[in-house]
Amino acid sequence: MIKSGHKVTLDYEGKLETGEVFDSSQRGGQSHPLTFTIGENKVIPGFEKAVLGMKVDEEKEFSINPEDAYGHRNEQLVQEIPRKALPPTPPGMEIKAGMTLMMRTPQGDLPVRIAEVKEETVALDLNHPLAGKKLIFKIKIVNVE
């Protein structure tokens, strides 16, 4: 049975409540299992909790509320900046709402979503793309060390 300190390898599929798959260990017709150690906080808290007590070859489907995943949306993380403050775009590329850009910060590169584009300004959304969403996972334990 999986407990704190165990190294776990598993196959998974993550969906939104709409049924849209947002992540999976099955890519390009091949399995790319996720490996992590329980207690090292390398995965979202609700995911780690759901794996505790499972065994090799066991399958499980579970949901994770925002507070145990990427948190609730924080509207203070939506910030309006002048368009000219954005890095130049490649020729022929137009800035549009929904695009994701990488911004350099002292902590490293940070993905930010463009929430709205106006004539002089752009609203950047610094929330995690899955913030505020209930996540549904289907997993199968492949190995435990």
Backbone as a printed PyTorch tensor [residue, N CA C, xyz], in Angstrom:
tensor([[[  0.8310,  -1.1920,   0.0000],
         [  0.0000,   0.0000,   0.0000],
         [  0.8740,   1.2530,   0.0000]],

        [[  0.5040,   2.1940,  -0.8190],
         [  1.2870,   3.4220,  -0.9630],
         [  1.1600,   4.2840,   0.2870]],

        [[  2.3350,   4.7380,   0.7630],
         [  2.3530,   5.6500,   1.9140],
         [  3.4690,   6.6730,   1.7190]],

        [[  3.5800,   7.6030,   2.6370],
         [  4.5620,   8.6760,   2.5510],
         [  5.9670,   8.1160,   2.3520]],

        [[  6.7270,   8.7180,   1.4280],
         [  8.0900,   8.2880,   1.1390],
         [  8.1860,   7.3180,  -0.0200]],

        [[  7.0790,   6.7000,  -0.4230],
         [  7.1080,   5.7750,  -1.5550],
         [  7.2530,   6.5390,  -2.8720]],

        [[  8.0410,   5.9670,  -3.7830],
         [  8.1620,   6.4910,  -5.1370],
         [  7.1010,   5.7820,  -5.9760]],

        [[  6.2070,   6.5500,  -6.5700],
         [  5.0500,   6.0050,  -7.2800],
         [  5.1580,   6.3250,  -8.7720]],

        [[  4.8690,   5.3340,  -9.6090],
         [  4.7790,   5.5350, -11.0510],
         [  3.3680,   5.1520, -11.4660]],

        [[  2.7150,   6.0350, -12.2270],
         [  1.3280,   5.7560, -12.6110],
         [  0.9920,   6.3380, -13.9690]],

        [[ -0.0020,   5.7270, -14.6030],
         [ -0.5970,   6.2820, -15.8120],
         [ -1.8080,   7.0830, -15.3790]],

        [[ -2.1160,   8.1430, -16.1020],
         [ -3.2180,   9.0110, -15.6860],
         [ -3.8590,   9.7090, -16.8800]],

        [[ -5.0820,  10.1470, -16.6520],
         [ -5.7640,  11.0410, -17.5710],
         [ -6.4950,  12.0620, -16.7180]],

        [[ -6.2960,  13.3360, -17.0210],
         [ -6.9630,  14.4120, -16.2950],
         [ -7.9690,  15.1070, -17.1890]],

        [[ -9.2080,  15.2480, -16.6740],
         [-10.2780,  15.8990, -17.4370],
         [-10.8920,  17.0220, -16.6230]],

        [[-11.5210,  17.9460, -17.3360],
         [-12.3430,  18.9690, -16.7090],
         [-13.7610,  18.4160, -16.6030]],

        [[-14.6250,  19.1030, -15.8710],
         [-16.0160,  18.6510, -15.7430],
         [-16.7310,  18.6050, -17.0900]],

        [[-16.2470,  19.3470, -18.0650],
         [-16.8330,  19.3510, -19.4090],
         [-16.4840,  18.0820, -20.1850]],

        [[-15.5320,  17.2950, -19.6550],
         [-15.0650,  16.1020, -20.3530],
         [-13.7990,  16.3520, -21.1620]],

        [[-13.3840,  17.6120, -21.2610],
         [-12.1700,  17.9610, -22.0050],
         [-10.9380,  17.4230, -21.2810]],

        [[-10.1010,  16.6650, -21.9970],
         [ -8.8580,  16.1400, -21.4330],
         [ -7.8260,  17.2670, -21.4350]],

        [[ -7.2600,  17.5760, -20.2470],
         [ -6.2460,  18.6320, -20.1700],
         [ -4.8460,  18.0640, -20.0290]],

        [[ -4.7300,  16.7780, -19.6660],
         [ -3.4060,  16.1570, -19.5500],
         [ -3.5720,  14.6460, -19.5180]],

        [[ -2.5680,  13.9360, -20.0020],
         [ -2.6130,  12.4760, -20.0290],
         [ -1.2000,  11.9260, -20.1540]],

        [[ -1.0040,  10.7390, -19.5830],
         [  0.2980,  10.0830, -19.7360],
         [  0.3720,   9.3410, -21.0710]],

        [[ -0.7320,   9.2600, -21.7930],
         [ -0.7560,   8.6300, -23.1120],
         [ -0.6040,   9.7260, -24.1620]],

        [[  0.5680,   9.7820, -24.8020],
         [  0.8160,  10.7920, -25.8270],
         [  1.4840,  10.1320, -27.0260]],

        [[  1.0020,  10.4670, -28.1920],
         [  1.5990,   9.9350, -29.4130],
         [  1.5430,   8.4240, -29.4800]],

        [[  0.4920,   7.8360, -28.9050],
         [  0.3380,   6.3840, -28.9280],
         [  1.2530,   5.6530, -27.9610]],

        [[  1.9640,   6.3800, -27.1130],
         [  2.8680,   5.7590, -26.1470],
         [  2.5440,   6.2310, -24.7410]],

        [[  2.9190,   5.3950, -23.7720],
         [  2.7180,   5.7370, -22.3680],
         [  3.9340,   6.4960, -21.8440]],

        [[  3.6630,   7.5980, -21.1610],
         [  4.6970,   8.3980, -20.5030],
         [  4.2700,   8.5570, -19.0490]],

        [[  4.4470,   7.4930, -18.2480],
         [  3.9360,   7.5230, -16.8710],
         [  4.5550,   8.6430, -16.0360]],

        [[  3.7930,   9.0760, -15.0490],
         [  4.2260,  10.0870, -14.0920],
         [  4.8780,   9.3750, -12.9150]],

        [[  6.0560,   9.8490, -12.4870],
         [  6.7410,   9.2950, -11.3210],
         [  6.9920,  10.4190, -10.3240]],

        [[  6.6310,  10.1780,  -9.0710],
         [  6.8530,  11.1600,  -8.0070],
         [  6.9440,  10.4320,  -6.6720]],

        [[  7.5010,  11.1060,  -5.6750],
         [  7.6280,  10.5460,  -4.3310],
         [  6.5930,  11.1980,  -3.4230]],

        [[  5.8160,  10.3630,  -2.7370],
         [  4.7790,  10.8500,  -1.8240],
         [  5.4390,  11.6740,  -0.7160]],

        [[  4.9170,  12.8710,  -0.4830],
         [  5.4210,  13.7330,   0.5760],
         [  6.3890,  14.8030,   0.1140]],

        [[  6.8090,  14.7710,  -1.1570],
         [  7.7470,  15.7790,  -1.6660],
         [  7.0440,  16.9670,  -2.3230]],

        [[  5.7140,  16.9590,  -2.3210],
         [  4.9100,  18.0660,  -2.8630],
         [  5.2320,  18.3910,  -4.3230]],

        [[  5.4450,  17.3590,  -5.1350],
         [  5.7350,  17.5560,  -6.5570],
         [  4.4680,  17.5110,  -7.4080]],

        [[  3.3550,  17.0610,  -6.8150],
         [  2.0610,  17.0410,  -7.4980],
         [  1.0610,  17.8000,  -6.6270]],

        [[ -0.0800,  18.1480,  -7.1780],
         [ -1.0750,  18.8910,  -6.4000],
         [ -1.5340,  18.0520,  -5.2010]],

        [[ -1.8700,  18.6990,  -4.0850],
         [ -2.1900,  17.9770,  -2.8410],
         [ -3.2990,  16.9400,  -2.9830]],

        [[ -4.3660,  17.2580,  -3.6940],
         [ -5.4760,  16.3140,  -3.8390],
         [ -5.0890,  15.0630,  -4.5980]],

        [[ -4.1480,  15.1890,  -5.5270],
         [ -3.6850,  14.0390,  -6.3100],
         [ -2.9100,  13.0910,  -5.4050]],

        [[ -2.0070,  13.6520,  -4.6210],
         [ -1.1970,  12.8480,  -3.7000],
         [ -2.0870,  12.1180,  -2.6870]],

        [[ -3.0670,  12.8220,  -2.1230],
         [ -3.9840,  12.2090,  -1.1450],
         [ -4.7390,  11.0370,  -1.7540]],

        [[ -5.1670,  11.1780,  -3.0160],
         [ -5.9520,  10.1310,  -3.6730],
         [ -5.1410,   8.8610,  -3.9180]],

        [[ -3.8390,   8.9940,  -4.0720],
         [ -2.9620,   7.8530,  -4.3660],
         [ -2.6330,   7.0490,  -3.0990]],

        [[ -2.6500,   7.7190,  -1.9490],
         [ -2.3250,   7.0310,  -0.6850],
         [ -3.2040,   5.8000,  -0.4930]],

        [[ -2.5920,   4.6940,  -0.0970],
         [ -3.3200,   3.4600,   0.1810],
         [ -3.5390,   2.5610,  -1.0240]],

        [[ -3.2020,   3.0290,  -2.2270],
         [ -3.3920,   2.2050,  -3.4260],
         [ -2.2500,   1.2000,  -3.5720]],

        [[ -2.4290,   0.2280,  -4.5000],
         [ -1.4260,  -0.8040,  -4.7640],
         [ -1.1460,  -0.8780,  -6.2690]],

        [[ -0.0670,  -1.5690,  -6.6390],
         [  0.2940,  -1.7660,  -8.0440],
         [ -0.8790,  -2.4210,  -8.7770]],

        [[ -1.1470,  -1.9650,  -9.9800],
         [ -2.2220,  -2.4100, -10.8770],
         [ -3.6120,  -1.9360, -10.4600]],

        [[ -3.7170,  -1.2370,  -9.3410],
         [ -5.0210,  -0.7190,  -8.9250],
         [ -5.3760,   0.5030,  -9.7700]],

        [[ -6.6620,   0.6140, -10.1180],
         [ -7.1670,   1.7520, -10.8830],
         [ -8.1610,   2.5220, -10.0340]],

        [[ -8.2530,   3.8170, -10.3040],
         [ -9.1350,   4.6620,  -9.5030],
         [ -9.5270,   5.8890, -10.3150]],

        [[-10.7600,   6.3530, -10.1160],
         [-11.2030,   7.6220, -10.6870],
         [-11.6360,   8.5030,  -9.5260]],

        [[-11.2030,   9.7570,  -9.5360],
         [-11.5070,  10.6630,  -8.4280],
         [-11.5240,  12.1000,  -8.9300]],

        [[-12.1510,  12.9720,  -8.1500],
         [-12.1680,  14.3920,  -8.5060],
         [-11.4630,  15.1910,  -7.4210]],

        [[-10.9230,  16.3340,  -7.8290],
         [-10.1930,  17.2170,  -6.9180],
         [-10.7890,  18.6160,  -7.0460]],

        [[-11.2200,  19.1660,  -5.9270],
         [-11.7600,  20.5260,  -5.9020],
         [-10.6230,  21.5440,  -6.0150]],

        [[-10.9300,  22.7660,  -6.4490],
         [ -9.8820,  23.7760,  -6.6570],
         [ -8.9450,  23.9820,  -5.4700]],

        [[ -9.4710,  23.9590,  -4.2450],
         [ -8.6120,  24.2220,  -3.0830],
         [ -7.5370,  23.1510,  -2.8870]],

        [[ -7.7280,  21.9460,  -3.4390],
         [ -6.7150,  20.8920,  -3.3600],
         [ -5.9900,  20.7020,  -4.6910]],

        [[ -6.2190,  21.6410,  -5.6220],
         [ -5.5660,  21.5720,  -6.9340],
         [ -4.7490,  22.8510,  -7.1420]],

        [[ -5.2380,  23.7430,  -7.9850],
         [ -4.4990,  24.9690,  -8.3050],
         [ -5.1100,  26.2080,  -7.6630]],

        [[ -5.9930,  26.0010,  -6.6890],
         [ -6.6050,  27.1120,  -5.9770],
         [ -7.7490,  27.7360,  -6.7520]],

        [[ -8.4020,  28.6930,  -6.1090],
         [ -9.4880,  29.4340,  -6.7460],
         [ -8.8900,  30.5840,  -7.5510]],

        [[ -9.6290,  31.0280,  -8.5400],
         [ -9.1730,  32.1860,  -9.3230],
         [ -9.0670,  33.4060,  -8.4250]],

        [[ -8.0600,  34.2100,  -8.6690],
         [ -7.8480,  35.4470,  -7.9300],
         [ -7.8630,  36.5870,  -8.9480]],

        [[ -8.9270,  37.3800,  -8.9180],
         [ -9.0670,  38.4540,  -9.9090],
         [ -7.9780,  39.5180,  -9.7710]],

        [[ -7.3120,  39.5760,  -8.6080],
         [ -6.1990,  40.5190,  -8.4520],
         [ -4.9940,  40.1100,  -9.3020]],

        [[ -5.0150,  38.8700,  -9.7950],
         [ -3.9330,  38.3960, -10.6580],
         [ -4.1920,  38.6950, -12.1370]],

        [[ -5.2640,  39.4220, -12.4150],
         [ -5.5210,  39.9060, -13.7730],
         [ -5.1000,  41.3720, -13.7830]],

        [[ -4.0600,  41.6650, -14.5690],
         [ -3.4680,  43.0040, -14.5500],
         [ -3.4290,  43.5960, -15.9480]],

        [[ -3.7470,  44.8720, -16.0250],
         [ -3.7250,  45.5750, -17.3000],
         [ -2.3910,  46.3070, -17.4500]],

        [[ -1.7560,  46.1040, -18.5940],
         [ -0.4760,  46.7650, -18.8630],
         [ -0.5410,  47.4330, -20.2390]],

        [[  0.3250,  48.4140, -20.4830],
         [  0.3570,  49.0300, -21.8240],
         [  0.7890,  47.9970, -22.8690]],

        [[  0.1690,  48.0280, -24.0350],
         [  0.5330,  47.0930, -25.1160],
         [  2.0110,  47.1770, -25.4540]],

        [[  2.5650,  48.3880, -25.3960],
         [  3.9750,  48.5530, -25.7750],
         [  4.9250,  47.8990, -24.7710]],

        [[  4.4150,  47.4890, -23.5930],
         [  5.2540,  46.7990, -22.6060],
         [  5.4450,  45.3240, -22.9570]],

        [[  4.6340,  44.8100, -23.8840],
         [  4.7790,  43.4140, -24.3160],
         [  6.0030,  43.2710, -25.2070]],

        [[  6.6280,  42.0980, -25.1930],
         [  7.7490,  41.8850, -26.1140],
         [  7.2460,  41.9220, -27.5590]],

        [[  8.1170,  42.2750, -28.4970],
         [  7.6860,  42.3180, -29.9010],
         [  7.2430,  40.9320, -30.3750]],

        [[  6.2440,  40.9090, -31.2350],
         [  5.7580,  39.6370, -31.7770],
         [  6.3910,  39.3990, -33.1370]],

        [[  6.4970,  38.1350, -33.5380],
         [  7.0400,  37.8370, -34.8690],
         [  6.1570,  38.4600, -35.9610]],

        [[  6.7400,  38.7660, -37.1120],
         [  5.9610,  39.3500, -38.2160],
         [  4.7500,  38.4700, -38.5440]],

        [[  3.6100,  39.1130, -38.7290],
         [  2.3930,  38.3870, -39.0880],
         [  1.6310,  37.8160, -37.9070]],

        [[  2.2080,  37.8860, -36.7170],
         [  1.5260,  37.3530, -35.5340],
         [  0.8180,  38.4930, -34.8070]],

        [[ -0.4500,  38.2820, -34.5110],
         [ -1.2450,  39.3040, -33.8400],
         [ -1.5670,  38.8420, -32.4210]],

        [[ -1.4430,  39.7450, -31.4570],
         [ -1.7850,  39.4370, -30.0670],
         [ -3.3010,  39.3000, -29.9640]],

        [[ -3.7710,  38.1670, -29.4000],
         [ -5.2080,  37.9160, -29.2680],
         [ -5.5200,  37.4010, -27.8750]],

        [[ -6.7490,  37.6410, -27.4220],
         [ -7.2160,  37.0890, -26.1480],
         [ -7.1480,  35.5640, -26.2210]],

        [[ -6.7030,  34.9430, -25.1340],
         [ -6.5810,  33.4870, -25.0770],
         [ -5.1690,  32.9860, -25.3250]],

        [[ -4.3160,  33.8230, -25.9210],
         [ -2.9240,  33.4230, -26.1680],
         [ -2.1690,  33.3240, -24.8460]],

        [[ -1.1470,  32.4810, -24.8230],
         [ -0.2710,  32.3760, -23.6570],
         [  1.1140,  32.8670, -24.0490]],

        [[  1.6650,  33.7320, -23.2150],
         [  3.0210,  34.2510, -23.4120],
         [  3.8880,  33.8270, -22.2370]],

        [[  5.1760,  33.7730, -22.4440],
         [  6.1060,  33.5110, -21.3450],
         [  6.7110,  34.8450, -20.9250]],

        [[  6.6070,  35.1350, -19.6320],
         [  7.2030,  36.3630, -19.1030],
         [  8.3810,  35.9990, -18.2200]],

        [[  9.4630,  36.7410, -18.3680],
         [ 10.6460,  36.5140, -17.5300],
         [ 10.4440,  37.2080, -16.1940]],

        [[ 10.6850,  36.4590, -15.1050],
         [ 10.6170,  37.0290, -13.7570],
         [ 11.8860,  36.6140, -13.0240]],

        [[ 12.1910,  37.2160, -11.8830],
         [ 13.3660,  36.7890, -11.1130],
         [ 13.2980,  35.3080, -10.7050]],

        [[ 12.0690,  34.7490, -10.6180],
         [ 11.9030,  33.3420, -10.2400],
         [ 11.9420,  32.4080, -11.4510]],

        [[ 12.0720,  32.9640, -12.6470],
         [ 12.0940,  32.1490, -13.8630],
         [ 10.9640,  32.5510, -14.7990]],

        [[ 10.8130,  31.8000, -15.8790],
         [  9.7660,  32.1030, -16.8530],
         [  8.4000,  31.7350, -16.2900]],

        [[  7.4110,  32.5920, -16.5460],
         [  6.0630,  32.4070, -16.0260],
         [  5.0780,  32.5010, -17.1900]],

        [[  4.2390,  31.4400, -17.3850],
         [  3.2410,  31.5430, -18.4490],
         [  2.1050,  32.4710, -18.0120]],

        [[  1.7240,  33.3890, -18.8740],
         [  0.6010,  34.2900, -18.5990],
         [ -0.3450,  34.2530, -19.7990]],

        [[ -1.6330,  34.2860, -19.4980],
         [ -2.6470,  34.2430, -20.5440],
         [ -3.1330,  35.6590, -20.8210]],

        [[ -3.3110,  35.9680, -22.0800],
         [ -3.8770,  37.2610, -22.4450],
         [ -5.3890,  37.1530, -22.2920]],

        [[ -5.9390,  37.9240, -21.3540],
         [ -7.3680,  37.8700, -21.0710],
         [ -8.1650,  38.7890, -21.9910]],

        [[ -7.5910,  39.9490, -22.3160],
         [ -8.3130,  40.9270, -23.1310],
         [ -7.3070,  41.8330, -23.8340]],

        [[ -7.6240,  42.2010, -25.0570],
         [ -6.7700,  43.1080, -25.8240],
         [ -7.5880,  44.3520, -26.1640]],

        [[ -7.0620,  45.5100, -25.7650],
         [ -7.6850,  46.7980, -26.1050],
         [ -6.7110,  47.5590, -27.0000]],

        [[ -7.1190,  48.7270, -27.4320],
         [ -6.2790,  49.4960, -28.3520],
         [ -4.9240,  49.8430, -27.7470]],

        [[ -4.9070,  50.2920, -26.4950],
         [ -3.6700,  50.7430, -25.8570],
         [ -3.1420,  49.8030, -24.7770]],

        [[ -3.9940,  48.9040, -24.2770],
         [ -3.6020,  48.0380, -23.1560],
         [ -3.9400,  46.5770, -23.4230]],

        [[ -3.3400,  45.7250, -22.6020],
         [ -3.5960,  44.2860, -22.6370],
         [ -3.8070,  43.8290, -21.2010]],

        [[ -4.8380,  43.0140, -20.9660],
         [ -5.0670,  42.4400, -19.6360],
         [ -4.4100,  41.0660, -19.5910]],

        [[ -3.4730,  40.8940, -18.6540],
         [ -2.7660,  39.6250, -18.4790],
         [ -3.3420,  38.8900, -17.2840]],

        [[ -3.6080,  37.5940, -17.4530],
         [ -4.1450,  36.7580, -16.3820],
         [ -3.0210,  35.8700, -15.8640]],

        [[ -2.5930,  36.1260, -14.6220],
         [ -1.4890,  35.3710, -14.0260],
         [ -1.9640,  34.1420, -13.2550]],

        [[ -3.2810,  33.8920, -13.2220],
         [ -3.7970,  32.6880, -12.5760],
         [ -3.3320,  31.4550, -13.3440]],

        [[ -3.1680,  30.3320, -12.6340],
         [ -2.8870,  29.0720, -13.3170],
         [ -4.0730,  28.7700, -14.2330]],

        [[ -3.8420,  28.2290, -15.4260],
         [ -4.9610,  27.9430, -16.3400],
         [ -6.0400,  27.0350, -15.7340]],

        [[ -5.6750,  26.2060, -14.7600],
         [ -6.6530,  25.3050, -14.1410],
         [ -7.1760,  25.8290, -12.8060]],

        [[ -6.8130,  27.0510, -12.4370],
         [ -7.3120,  27.6410, -11.1850],
         [ -8.8300,  27.7580, -11.2530]],

        [[ -9.4850,  27.4180, -10.1400],
         [-10.9370,  27.5210, -10.0590],
         [-11.6870,  26.3640, -10.6770]],

        [[-10.9730,  25.3820, -11.1810],
         [-11.6310,  24.2610, -11.8570],
         [-11.5680,  22.9800, -11.0210]],

        [[-12.6500,  22.2060, -11.0880],
         [-12.6790,  20.8740, -10.4920],
         [-12.0280,  19.9340, -11.5070]],

        [[-11.0790,  19.1330, -11.0490],
         [-10.3350,  18.2380, -11.9300],
         [-10.7520,  16.7940, -11.6730]],

        [[-10.8820,  16.0180, -12.7380],
         [-11.2710,  14.6120, -12.6280],
         [-10.1340,  13.7740, -13.2030]],

        [[ -9.6320,  12.8510, -12.3920],
         [ -8.5190,  12.0010, -12.8100],
         [ -8.9230,  10.5380, -12.8280]],

        [[ -8.3540,   9.8230, -13.7860],
         [ -8.4500,   8.3690, -13.8500],
         [ -7.0020,   7.8970, -13.8390]],

        [[ -6.6290,   7.0540, -12.8720],
         [ -5.2290,   6.6320, -12.7500],
         [ -5.1110,   5.1150, -12.6260]],

        [[ -3.9270,   4.6140, -12.9540],
         [ -3.5750,   3.2090, -12.7340],
         [ -2.1450,   3.1880, -12.2160]],

        [[ -1.9540,   2.5640, -11.0610],
         [ -0.6240,   2.4670, -10.4580],
         [  0.1930,   1.4440, -11.2460]],

        [[  1.3660,   1.8600, -11.7210],
         [  2.2470,   1.0070, -12.5240],
         [  3.3390,   0.3880, -11.6600]],

        [[  3.9020,   1.1820, -10.7290],
         [  5.0010,   0.6830,  -9.8950],
         [  5.0610,   1.4830,  -8.5950]],

        [[  5.5290,   0.8080,  -7.5280],
         [  5.7390,   1.4550,  -6.2300],
         [  7.0770,   0.9760,  -5.6920]],

        [[  7.9260,   1.9180,  -5.2610],
         [  9.2270,   1.5630,  -4.6630],
         [  9.2950,   2.1030,  -3.2570]]])
